[in-house]
Amino acid sequence: MVVERSRKSILEVSFPSISGRINFVTLMRSLGIETDQDIVNSVSNDPEIVKFMLENLEEAEVADKEKAMEKIGTRVASGQAREYQIKRANYVIDRYLLPHLGNDEAHRMLKAQFLGRMAQACFELALGKRENDDKDHYANKRLKLAGDLMEDLFRVSFNRLTRDIKYQLERASMRNRDLNVATVVRSDVLTERLVHPLATGNWVGGRTGVSQLLDRTDYIATLSHLRRVISPLSRSQPHFEARDLHPTQWGRVCPSETPEGPNCGLVKNFAQLVEISTSAGEEKQFKTLLYEMGLKPIIPQLVGMEEVPTTYATELEALEEAEEIKVEPEEEAEVDVFE
């Protein structure tokens, strides 16, 4: 999802399953924050930002939630009946707008609060009150390991199986046939969707080369191959900053092991002594510690907010060194499966 500010300081939002951009105020009202005061409060109380928000409210396309839903409905189901447009608008907002925060109506207020924080960051950047986020900082990156990739593959494959079961049931009902589990649930639909990507390396989402033959030239080559990190960026483009070493890679990524040629800097390897956390411990325990340190609780899924987070980072590191909190479970096990 992207929140953008136009030259006239009007905020617009774009997210999957909808073409073009949607007015920020329209989207906020569709999520349940209808009054001008509530919309401004959800963004910021800074006088300079409030001034920008007043300009957005003056350019607002709708004045209430119902009109906002109708507006979005015309974008996601153009030419359809009004009832279907509103139904489709509700579905798109719940399923495709910030799905990691929830995918039902109960989470809409949470999404509105999250959108407000994004708008605040956008205005602060325009006012020079914050710097651009460093996209090459390792805290702003996400590494997809084998489990994450298999999760993506299974989710897509299982959804395909459920759609096929629905189709088989509808066809059997229309032809007045007796239902049979063996014919309705076709196991090969799921099996083929799992086996083919593993055999070819062509993954969901257009990724290629995900599964590979393990390099068994020698022990070091095997370790190197198992720790390989591949960037999804195109090899044909310069991407100088992405290829360069970043200070946050220290101790995590090997600074020297990378191939020559177009893949230089885009194919990296974990450092030989790096450890990947397989469990973050008890979430409730961490939340309790943070609140005791003075963190202000806000909304679910977001633990809290703090202007100077380095204080908490220092204290948590001290607690971890003193073994008062555990990042990893006491019993660890590593399982490597080879064929």
C-alpha positions as CSV (number, residue, x, y, z in Angstrom):
1,M,0.0,0.0,0.0
2,V,1.2,3.5,-0.9
3,V,0.2,6.9,0.6
4,E,1.2,9.8,-1.6
5,R,1.0,13.6,-1.3
6,S,0.3,15.6,-4.4
7,R,1.6,19.0,-5.2
8,K,-1.5,20.5,-3.7
9,S,-0.8,18.6,-0.4
10,I,-3.8,16.3,-1.1
11,L,-3.2,12.7,0.2
12,E,-4.1,9.8,-2.0
13,V,-3.9,6.0,-1.3
14,S,-3.3,3.1,-3.6
15,F,-3.5,-0.6,-2.7
16,P,-4.0,-3.9,-4.5
17,S,-7.3,-4.8,-6.2
18,I,-8.2,-1.2,-7.0
19,S,-7.1,0.8,-10.0
20,G,-5.6,4.3,-9.5
21,R,-5.6,6.2,-6.2
22,I,-8.3,6.9,-3.6
23,N,-8.7,10.1,-1.7
24,F,-7.3,9.7,1.8
25,V,-10.4,11.3,3.5
26,T,-12.7,9.2,1.5
27,L,-10.9,6.0,2.6
28,M,-10.8,7.1,6.2
29,R,-14.6,7.7,6.2
30,S,-15.2,4.4,4.7
31,L,-13.3,2.8,7.6
32,G,-15.6,4.5,10.1
33,I,-13.9,7.7,11.0
34,E,-16.5,10.2,9.7
35,T,-16.1,13.5,11.5
36,D,-13.5,16.1,10.4
37,Q,-12.1,16.4,14.0
38,D,-11.6,12.6,14.3
39,I,-9.8,12.4,11.0
40,V,-7.4,15.2,12.0
41,N,-6.8,13.7,15.4
42,S,-6.0,10.3,13.9
43,V,-3.2,12.0,11.9
44,S,-1.6,14.5,14.1
45,N,-2.1,17.5,16.4
46,D,0.9,19.4,15.0
47,P,-0.4,22.8,13.8
48,E,1.5,22.6,10.5
49,I,0.1,19.1,9.7
50,V,-3.4,20.2,10.8
51,K,-3.1,23.0,8.2
52,F,-2.4,20.4,5.5
53,M,-5.3,18.2,6.8
54,L,-7.7,21.2,6.6
55,E,-6.8,21.5,2.9
56,N,-7.6,17.8,2.5
57,L,-10.9,18.1,4.2
58,E,-11.9,21.0,1.9
59,E,-11.2,18.9,-1.1
60,A,-13.0,15.9,0.3
61,E,-15.2,14.0,-2.2
62,V,-17.7,12.7,0.4
63,A,-19.1,13.6,3.8
64,D,-20.2,10.3,5.4
65,K,-19.4,6.6,5.4
66,E,-22.3,5.6,3.1
67,K,-21.2,8.0,0.3
68,A,-17.6,6.9,0.8
69,M,-18.6,3.3,0.3
70,E,-20.5,4.2,-2.9
71,K,-17.5,6.1,-4.2
72,I,-15.2,3.2,-3.7
73,G,-17.8,0.8,-5.1
74,T,-17.9,2.7,-8.4
75,R,-14.1,2.2,-8.6
76,V,-14.0,-1.6,-7.8
77,A,-17.3,-2.6,-9.6
78,S,-17.9,0.0,-12.3
79,G,-21.2,-0.5,-14.1
80,Q,-22.7,-2.9,-11.6
81,A,-25.8,-2.5,-9.4
82,R,-25.5,-0.2,-6.4
83,E,-26.0,-3.1,-3.9
84,Y,-23.2,-5.1,-5.5
85,Q,-20.9,-2.1,-5.7
86,I,-21.2,-1.6,-1.9
87,K,-20.8,-5.3,-1.2
88,R,-17.7,-5.4,-3.3
89,A,-16.3,-2.2,-1.7
90,N,-16.7,-3.8,1.8
91,Y,-14.9,-6.9,0.6
92,V,-12.0,-5.1,-1.0
93,I,-11.5,-2.9,2.2
94,D,-11.5,-5.9,4.5
95,R,-9.5,-8.3,2.3
96,Y,-7.0,-6.1,0.5
97,L,-6.4,-3.0,2.6
98,L,-3.7,-3.7,5.1
99,P,-4.6,-7.4,5.4
100,H,-1.9,-8.1,8.0
101,L,-4.0,-6.1,10.5
102,G,-7.1,-8.2,10.0
103,N,-9.6,-9.1,7.3
104,D,-13.0,-8.4,8.8
105,E,-15.1,-5.3,9.8
106,A,-13.9,-5.4,13.4
107,H,-10.4,-4.4,12.3
108,R,-11.4,-1.3,10.3
109,M,-10.7,1.2,13.1
110,L,-7.2,-0.4,13.5
111,K,-6.6,0.1,9.8
112,A,-7.7,3.7,10.0
113,Q,-5.3,4.4,12.9
114,F,-2.5,2.8,10.9
115,L,-3.4,4.9,7.8
116,G,-3.2,8.0,10.1
117,R,0.3,7.2,11.2
118,M,1.3,6.8,7.5
119,A,-0.2,10.2,6.7
120,Q,1.6,11.8,9.6
121,A,4.9,10.3,8.3
122,C,4.2,11.6,4.8
123,F,3.5,15.2,6.1
124,E,6.5,15.2,8.4
125,L,8.8,14.2,5.5
126,A,7.3,17.1,3.4
127,L,7.9,19.5,6.3
128,G,11.5,18.3,6.8
129,K,10.8,16.9,10.2
130,R,12.0,13.5,9.4
131,E,14.4,11.9,6.9
132,N,13.7,9.5,4.1
133,D,13.6,5.9,5.4
134,D,16.7,3.9,4.4
135,K,15.4,1.1,2.3
136,D,18.7,-0.7,2.5
137,H,18.7,-0.7,6.3
138,Y,18.3,-4.4,7.4
139,A,15.5,-3.4,9.8
140,N,13.5,-2.4,6.7
141,K,14.1,-5.7,4.9
142,R,12.2,-9.0,5.1
143,L,13.9,-12.3,4.5
144,K,11.8,-15.1,3.3
145,L,13.2,-18.4,4.4
146,A,12.1,-21.9,3.4
147,G,9.1,-22.0,5.8
148,D,7.8,-18.6,4.5
149,L,8.1,-19.7,0.9
150,M,6.4,-23.0,1.6
151,E,3.6,-21.2,3.4
152,D,3.0,-19.0,0.3
153,L,3.0,-22.1,-1.9
154,F,0.6,-24.0,0.3
155,R,-1.8,-21.1,0.7
156,V,-2.2,-20.6,-3.0
157,S,-2.4,-24.4,-3.7
158,F,-5.0,-24.9,-0.9
159,N,-7.1,-22.0,-2.2
160,R,-7.0,-23.6,-5.7
161,L,-8.2,-26.9,-4.1
162,T,-11.1,-25.3,-2.3
163,R,-12.2,-23.5,-5.5
164,D,-12.0,-26.9,-7.4
165,I,-14.1,-28.6,-4.7
166,K,-16.7,-25.9,-5.0
167,Y,-16.8,-26.3,-8.7
168,Q,-17.1,-30.1,-8.5
169,L,-20.0,-29.8,-6.0
170,E,-21.9,-27.2,-8.2
171,R,-21.4,-29.4,-11.2
172,A,-22.6,-32.5,-9.4
173,S,-25.7,-30.6,-8.1
174,M,-26.6,-29.3,-11.5
175,R,-26.4,-32.8,-13.1
176,N,-28.2,-34.5,-10.1
177,R,-25.3,-36.8,-9.5
178,D,-24.5,-38.6,-6.2
179,L,-21.7,-37.0,-4.3
180,N,-18.5,-39.0,-4.0
181,V,-15.5,-37.8,-1.9
182,A,-13.1,-39.3,-4.4
183,T,-14.5,-37.3,-7.3
184,V,-15.3,-34.1,-5.4
185,V,-11.9,-33.8,-3.6
186,R,-9.3,-34.4,-6.3
187,S,-6.0,-34.8,-4.4
188,D,-3.9,-34.4,-7.5
189,V,-5.0,-30.7,-7.7
190,L,-3.1,-30.0,-4.4
191,T,-0.3,-32.4,-5.0
192,E,0.5,-31.1,-8.5
193,R,0.5,-27.5,-7.3
194,L,3.0,-28.4,-4.6
195,V,5.3,-30.8,-6.5
196,H,5.7,-28.8,-9.7
197,P,7.2,-25.6,-8.2
198,L,9.6,-27.8,-6.1
199,A,10.7,-29.6,-9.2
200,T,11.1,-26.5,-11.4
201,G,11.9,-23.7,-9.0
202,N,9.1,-21.5,-10.5
203,W,7.3,-20.2,-7.4
204,V,4.1,-18.3,-6.8
205,G,4.4,-14.6,-7.3
206,G,6.6,-15.0,-10.4
207,R,9.7,-15.9,-8.6
208,T,12.1,-18.3,-10.3
209,G,15.0,-20.4,-9.1
210,V,13.6,-20.8,-5.6
211,S,14.3,-24.5,-5.3
212,Q,17.8,-25.6,-6.5
213,L,20.0,-28.6,-6.5
214,L,22.3,-28.4,-3.4
215,D,25.9,-27.8,-4.2
216,R,27.8,-30.8,-2.9
217,T,31.3,-29.9,-4.3
218,D,32.7,-29.8,-0.7
219,Y,31.5,-29.0,2.8
220,I,32.2,-25.3,2.5
221,A,30.3,-25.1,-0.8
222,T,27.3,-26.8,0.9
223,L,27.3,-24.3,3.8
224,S,27.6,-21.4,1.4
225,H,24.7,-22.6,-0.7
226,L,22.5,-23.2,2.3
227,R,23.2,-19.6,3.5
228,R,22.6,-17.9,0.2
229,V,20.4,-14.7,0.1
230,I,19.0,-13.7,-3.3
231,S,17.6,-10.3,-3.9
232,P,14.5,-10.0,-6.1
233,L,15.9,-6.9,-7.9
234,S,16.6,-7.1,-11.6
235,R,20.2,-7.9,-12.5
236,S,20.0,-5.7,-15.6
237,Q,19.6,-2.5,-13.6
238,P,22.5,-0.7,-11.7
239,H,20.9,-0.6,-8.2
240,F,24.1,0.8,-6.8
241,E,22.8,1.3,-3.2
242,A,21.3,-2.2,-3.1
243,R,24.6,-3.8,-4.2
244,D,26.7,-1.8,-1.8
245,L,27.6,-3.0,1.7
246,H,25.4,-1.5,4.5
247,P,26.6,-1.0,8.1
248,T,23.6,-2.9,9.4
249,Q,24.8,-6.0,7.5
250,W,27.7,-6.3,9.9
251,G,27.7,-9.7,11.5
252,R,24.7,-10.8,9.5
253,V,25.9,-10.9,5.9
254,C,29.4,-11.9,4.6
255,P,31.0,-8.7,3.2
256,S,33.2,-10.5,0.7
257,E,31.3,-13.6,-0.6
258,T,29.3,-12.5,-3.7
259,P,29.6,-13.5,-7.3
260,E,31.2,-11.4,-10.0
261,G,29.2,-10.0,-12.9
262,P,25.6,-8.8,-13.0
263,N,24.7,-10.7,-9.8
264,C,27.4,-8.9,-7.8
265,G,25.9,-7.5,-4.6
266,L,22.5,-8.9,-5.3
267,V,23.4,-12.4,-4.3
268,K,24.8,-12.5,-0.8
269,N,25.5,-15.1,1.9
270,F,24.8,-15.1,5.6
271,A,27.9,-14.9,7.8
272,Q,29.0,-18.3,9.0
273,L,28.4,-17.5,12.6
274,V,24.9,-15.8,12.1
275,E,22.0,-17.3,14.1
276,I,18.4,-17.0,12.8
277,S,15.7,-16.7,15.5
278,T,13.1,-19.4,15.1
279,S,10.9,-18.1,17.9
280,A,10.4,-14.7,19.4
281,G,9.5,-16.0,22.8
282,E,6.3,-15.1,24.7
283,E,4.7,-12.0,23.2
284,K,2.8,-11.2,26.3
285,Q,6.1,-11.2,28.3
286,F,7.7,-8.6,26.0
287,K,4.6,-6.4,26.1
288,T,4.5,-6.4,29.9
289,L,8.1,-5.4,30.1
290,L,7.6,-2.6,27.6
291,Y,4.6,-1.2,29.4
292,E,6.6,-1.3,32.7
293,M,9.3,0.8,31.0
294,G,6.7,3.5,30.2
295,L,5.5,2.6,26.7
296,K,2.1,4.0,25.9
297,P,-0.4,1.4,24.7
298,I,-2.4,2.4,21.7
299,I,-4.3,-0.1,19.5
300,P,-4.2,-3.9,19.1
301,Q,-1.4,-5.4,16.9
302,L,0.6,-2.2,17.4
303,V,2.2,-2.6,20.8
304,G,2.8,1.1,21.5
305,M,4.6,4.2,20.6
306,E,7.7,6.0,21.7
307,E,9.6,9.0,20.4
308,V,13.1,7.7,21.6
309,P,13.0,3.9,21.0
310,T,16.8,3.5,21.6
311,T,16.1,3.6,25.4
312,Y,14.0,0.5,25.2
313,A,16.4,-1.3,22.8
314,T,19.3,-0.7,25.3
315,E,17.2,-2.0,28.3
316,L,16.0,-5.0,26.4
317,E,19.5,-5.9,25.3
318,A,20.7,-5.7,29.0
319,L,17.8,-8.0,30.1
320,E,18.6,-10.5,27.3
321,E,22.3,-10.6,28.4
322,A,21.2,-11.1,32.0
323,E,19.0,-14.0,30.7
324,E,16.0,-12.4,32.3
325,I,14.2,-12.7,28.9
326,K,14.7,-15.5,26.4
327,V,14.6,-14.8,22.6
328,E,15.1,-18.4,21.7
329,P,13.4,-21.5,23.4
330,E,15.5,-23.5,25.8
331,E,15.3,-26.6,23.6
332,E,16.6,-25.9,20.1
333,A,16.6,-28.4,17.2
334,E,17.8,-28.0,13.6
335,V,16.4,-30.3,11.0
336,D,17.9,-30.4,7.5
337,V,16.1,-32.5,4.9
338,F,18.0,-33.5,1.8
339,E,17.2,-35.9,-1.0
